[in-house]
Amino acid sequence: MIYPIRLYGDPVLRKRAQPVQEFGGLKRLAQDMLETMFEARGVGLAAPQIGLSQRFFVAVEYADEPEGEERPLRDLVRRVFVVANPVILHREGEVEGLEGCLSLPGLYSEEVPRAERIRVAYQDEEGQGRTLELEGYMARVFQHEIDHLDGVLFFERLPKPKREAFLEENRMELARLQKEARALLKELSQG
């Protein structure tokens, strides 16, 4: 099942998500979220982005696409992460990098500061406790998705002057996304 992705302006994106307590249907939900993410050409998708206020996300590490070949994203998956109730135990280093978001399609910032290396404790789709050490791009992806679970969007990580510039520069697009978010919420409530 492909879920509609909630857009900037949807209140679910601004709430702190609730811990996952029931793991029974998580495997199916993870598959549906992965399909939704592939369809949107993303690298991660948090449950609030599909309207579920739960501390859960999926992410993938892709292999590099062969030069001159365009293949479906699912063919490039190197590793799948199914993450419930994550907690960052350790952060190390800081680096700025490019981020975008499926809930803010087409909007990016190249200066989002994140820890370069992290250690994360979480539960898998069956509720088993796990720990991961990540660095570079996947550390950034995990931090971005964990922010979604706390109701934080990537541009809010920018230092204040850069955040204000981002908001001003993208004012019209953000207003359009808010309008689309309201229309989607109305449609979903009638469905």
C-alpha positions as CSV (number, residue, x, y, z in Angstrom):
1,M,0.0,0.0,0.0
2,I,1.3,3.4,-0.9
3,Y,0.4,6.0,1.7
4,P,-0.1,9.7,1.0
5,I,2.9,11.6,2.4
6,R,1.9,14.3,4.9
7,L,3.2,17.8,3.9
8,Y,4.5,20.8,5.7
9,G,1.7,22.4,7.6
10,D,0.1,19.1,8.7
11,P,0.0,19.1,12.6
12,V,1.2,15.5,12.9
13,L,4.6,16.6,11.6
14,R,5.0,18.9,14.6
15,K,4.0,16.5,17.4
16,R,6.3,14.3,19.5
17,A,5.4,10.8,18.4
18,Q,4.4,8.1,20.9
19,P,6.6,5.1,21.6
20,V,5.7,1.9,19.7
21,Q,4.3,-0.6,22.1
22,E,2.6,-3.1,19.8
23,F,4.9,-4.8,17.3
24,G,2.4,-7.2,15.8
25,G,1.7,-5.3,12.6
26,L,5.0,-3.5,12.3
27,K,6.5,-5.8,9.6
28,R,3.6,-5.1,7.2
29,L,3.7,-1.3,8.1
30,A,7.4,-1.3,7.4
31,Q,6.9,-2.9,3.9
32,D,4.2,-0.4,3.1
33,M,6.3,2.5,4.2
34,L,9.3,1.3,2.2
35,E,7.0,1.1,-0.9
36,T,5.8,4.6,-0.2
37,M,9.4,5.8,0.2
38,F,10.5,4.1,-3.0
39,E,7.6,5.7,-4.9
40,A,8.6,9.1,-3.6
41,R,12.3,8.4,-4.4
42,G,13.4,8.9,-0.7
43,V,16.0,7.4,1.6
44,G,14.0,7.5,4.8
45,L,10.4,7.8,5.9
46,A,9.1,8.4,9.4
47,A,5.7,7.2,10.6
48,P,4.5,10.8,11.3
49,Q,5.0,11.5,7.5
50,I,2.2,9.0,6.8
51,G,0.0,10.4,9.6
52,L,1.0,7.9,12.4
53,S,2.3,9.6,15.5
54,Q,4.5,6.6,16.4
55,R,8.3,6.5,17.1
56,F,9.0,4.4,14.0
57,F,10.8,4.9,10.7
58,V,12.3,3.0,7.8
59,A,15.5,4.0,5.9
60,V,17.7,2.4,3.3
61,E,21.3,2.5,2.2
62,Y,21.6,2.5,-1.5
63,A,24.4,1.2,-3.7
64,D,25.7,3.7,-6.2
65,E,23.8,3.6,-9.5
66,P,25.9,2.3,-12.4
67,E,27.0,5.1,-14.8
68,G,24.5,5.7,-17.5
69,E,21.9,3.3,-16.1
70,E,18.6,4.2,-14.5
71,R,17.3,1.4,-12.3
72,P,14.4,1.3,-9.9
73,L,15.5,2.4,-6.4
74,R,14.5,-1.0,-4.8
75,D,17.1,-2.6,-7.1
76,L,19.8,-0.5,-5.6
77,V,19.1,-1.3,-1.9
78,R,22.1,-2.4,-0.1
79,R,20.6,-2.4,3.4
80,V,17.2,-1.8,5.0
81,F,16.7,-0.3,8.4
82,V,13.4,-0.8,10.3
83,V,13.7,1.4,13.5
84,A,11.3,1.6,16.4
85,N,11.8,3.8,19.6
86,P,15.3,5.0,18.6
87,V,17.5,6.8,21.1
88,I,20.8,8.5,20.2
89,L,23.3,7.3,22.8
90,H,26.3,9.1,21.5
91,R,27.1,11.9,19.1
92,E,30.6,12.8,17.8
93,G,31.9,15.5,15.4
94,E,29.8,18.0,13.5
95,V,29.4,18.4,9.8
96,E,27.1,20.5,7.6
97,G,25.4,18.8,4.7
98,L,22.6,18.7,2.1
99,E,19.1,17.7,3.3
100,G,15.7,17.7,1.8
101,C,12.5,16.0,3.0
102,L,9.6,14.1,1.4
103,S,7.2,16.4,3.5
104,L,8.9,19.5,1.9
105,P,9.3,18.3,-1.7
106,G,11.7,20.3,-3.7
107,L,13.2,22.2,-0.8
108,Y,16.8,21.7,0.3
109,S,19.5,23.2,2.4
110,E,23.2,22.5,2.0
111,E,24.1,23.7,5.5
112,V,22.2,21.5,7.9
113,P,24.5,20.7,10.8
114,R,24.5,17.1,12.1
115,A,26.7,14.9,14.2
116,E,29.2,13.1,12.0
117,R,29.0,9.8,14.0
118,I,26.2,8.5,16.2
119,R,25.4,5.4,18.2
120,V,21.7,4.5,18.3
121,A,19.7,2.1,20.4
122,Y,16.4,1.0,19.0
123,Q,14.0,-1.9,18.6
124,D,13.5,-3.8,15.3
125,E,10.2,-4.7,13.8
126,E,9.8,-7.7,16.2
127,G,10.7,-5.6,19.3
128,Q,14.2,-6.9,19.7
129,G,16.7,-4.4,21.1
130,R,19.5,-3.4,18.8
131,T,22.4,-0.9,18.7
132,L,24.0,0.6,15.6
133,E,27.0,2.8,15.0
134,L,26.6,5.0,12.0
135,E,28.7,7.7,10.3
136,G,28.5,10.1,7.4
137,Y,25.4,10.0,5.2
138,M,23.5,7.2,7.1
139,A,24.2,9.0,10.5
140,R,22.6,12.1,8.8
141,V,19.6,10.1,7.6
142,F,19.0,8.6,11.1
143,Q,19.2,12.0,12.8
144,H,16.8,13.5,10.2
145,E,14.2,10.7,10.8
146,I,14.6,10.8,14.6
147,D,13.9,14.6,14.3
148,H,10.6,13.7,12.6
149,L,9.7,11.6,15.7
150,D,10.3,14.7,17.8
151,G,8.3,17.1,15.6
152,V,11.4,18.8,14.2
153,L,11.9,19.6,10.5
154,F,15.4,19.8,9.0
155,F,15.4,23.6,8.4
156,E,14.9,24.1,12.1
157,R,18.5,22.7,12.7
158,L,19.9,25.7,10.7
159,P,21.5,28.5,12.7
160,K,18.9,31.3,13.2
161,P,20.1,33.6,10.4
162,K,20.2,30.8,7.9
163,R,16.8,29.4,9.1
164,E,15.3,32.9,8.6
165,A,16.8,33.2,5.2
166,F,15.5,29.7,4.2
167,L,12.0,30.6,5.4
168,E,12.0,33.9,3.5
169,E,13.5,32.4,0.4
170,N,10.9,29.6,0.3
171,R,7.9,31.6,1.7
172,M,5.7,31.1,-1.3
173,E,6.5,27.3,-1.7
174,L,5.9,26.8,2.1
175,A,2.5,28.5,1.8
176,R,1.6,26.3,-1.1
177,L,2.6,23.2,0.8
178,Q,0.5,24.3,3.8
179,K,-2.5,24.7,1.5
180,E,-1.9,21.2,0.0
181,A,-1.5,19.8,3.5
182,R,-5.0,21.2,4.5
183,A,-6.5,19.9,1.3
184,L,-5.1,16.4,1.9
185,L,-6.3,16.4,5.6
186,K,-9.8,17.4,4.4
187,E,-9.7,14.6,1.8
188,L,-8.5,12.0,4.3
189,S,-11.1,13.0,6.9
190,Q,-13.9,12.6,4.3
191,G,-12.5,9.3,2.9
